[in-house]
Amino acid sequence: MSQAEALDLCQRFLGTRWKLWRAQRLFLPRERRPALVSLFAWHELVRERLGSARSPAEQSAELDRLSRAIERLFAGEPDTPIGIALAPTVRLHEFPSLAFRGPLEEHRRSAHVGTFETRGALLAHARAIASPEAGFLLSVLGKRSERNEIRADALAVGLQLCAWIARIPEDLEQGRLHVAIEDLDRHGLAILDLHVRVPTVRTRALIRDQIAWTRSFLAKGWPFVDELGRLHGRALAFVLRWHAATLSALEVRDHDVFAGPPPAGWPRLLACATASLASPQSPLPA
């Protein structure tokens, strides 16, 4: 398979998973588009494969397949479309294999971890999974600096926490919870209280607290939007607004996280796109 064919398959893959991908890709820097497309496709594949696993055994099997793909990539013998598309980017930027294997190993390590005792433990888990992706993007965009690394890390963590808040019911079904036990204790709750799946004054207060904590990371990282310039900054602003809208939707229904995923249809999409085109500035308090 040629590089062009592999990239085309990556774009088709993203097009079936991401709303408005055809429009979003136009905002990517032309000379860096192949690298960004291949990285986006790889991380979306990891999220999809692991998200669809319904048991530790299924997750372990998926991790084995993903790990073999990375081994083949760094052996110079990629045998998947995404691997073939990634190969030039890995060589050009001299990405270490550990940056790809690290998140997979963190997923493997945490496969039998149902809960996290402290916020610190939960943050360490979030960073191990999400921060390498942010580092890849900084390198490809030529934006590596100490300040940008701090901001990109904050955004990566904030987006990961946002995803976990939205999927609390699904996580409970799989015997895990991405809310620190110390936060449950602070609100006078036990895990069994969440399994009842009935919103109460205490569960609403817990979700309100989690939303505020998550927003603090997004607000800290949002100034990175300015580093990308007028056009590309608005593209990132749209992504951040889209995820921040998840938190706002939970607030609108009085922090009831058990009523199903927040709506993600055309009204939300148009609102985020319009706001981002009007201004890339953060709507969140700094």
Residue, then its C-alpha position, 0 to 999 in steps of 0.5 A: m500500500s502506498q503512502a497516499e493510499a494509507l493516508d486516504l484510508c486514514q481520512r476515510f476512517l476519521g470521516t466516519r467517526w468525527k462530525l464535520w471532519r471534511a470541514q475540520r481538515l481544511f483548518l489543518p496546516r497543509e504541509r503538516r496535514p499528513a502527519l496530523v491525519s495519521l496521528f489523529a487516526w492512530h489515537e482515534l483507533v486506540r480509543e475506539r478499540l479499547g472503548s468497545a472492549r467489554s471485559p478485561a480479556e477483550q481489552s488485553a487482546e486489543l492492547d496486544r494487537l495495538s502493541r504489535a502494530i507499534e512494534r512493526l512500525f518501529a521495526g520499519e515494517p508497518d503492516t496496517p494503513i495507519g502504521i504506513a501513514l505514520a511511518p514518515t512522521v515517526r522518522l521525521h520527528e524521531f518519536p520514541s516508541l515509548a511515547f506510543r507504547g506508554p499509553l497502551e501499557e497504562h491501559r494494560r496496567s489499569a485494566h484491573v483498577g476499578t477506582f482511584e483513591t485520590r485526585g493525584a492518582l487519577l491525574a497521573h492516569a489521565r496524563a499517562i494516557a493523554s499527554p503523549e498525544a499532546g506532545f506529538l501534536l506540539s512537535v508536528l506543529g513546531k510549537r514545543s516550548e515549556r509554556n506550550e507544553i504546560r498548556a497542552d498538558a492541561l488541555a489533554v488532561g481537561l479533555q480526558l476528565c471531560a470524557w470520563i465525566a460524560r461516561i460515568p454510567e458506562d464506566l460503572e457498568q464495567g466495574r470502574l469509576h474515574v472519580a477519586i474516592e476522596d471526592l466521593d468521601r468529601h460528598g458523603l457518597a459511596i460507590l453503591d450510591l452511584h450504582v443506584r443511578v438516581p440523582t440526589v443532592r449529593t450526587r449533583a454536588l459531586i458532579r458540580d465539583q467534577i465539572a469545576w475541576t475539569r474546567s480549571f484545566l481547560a481554562k489553564g490550557w486555552p491560551f494555547v489557542d492564541e499560539l496557533g494563529r487566527l485560522h488554526g486557533r479557531a479550529l482548536a477553539f471549536v474542539l475545546r468548545w465542543h467538549a466544554a459544551t458537554l459540561s454545560a449540558l450537564e449543568v442545564r439538567d442540574h448535574d444529572v449524569f445518569a440521564g444518558p449522554p448530553p445531546a451532540g446534534w446540529p444545534r450544539l455543532l452550529a453553536c460551537a462553530t459560530a462562537s469559535l468563528a466569532s472569537p477564539q477566546s475562552p468562555l471559561p474563567a481563567 
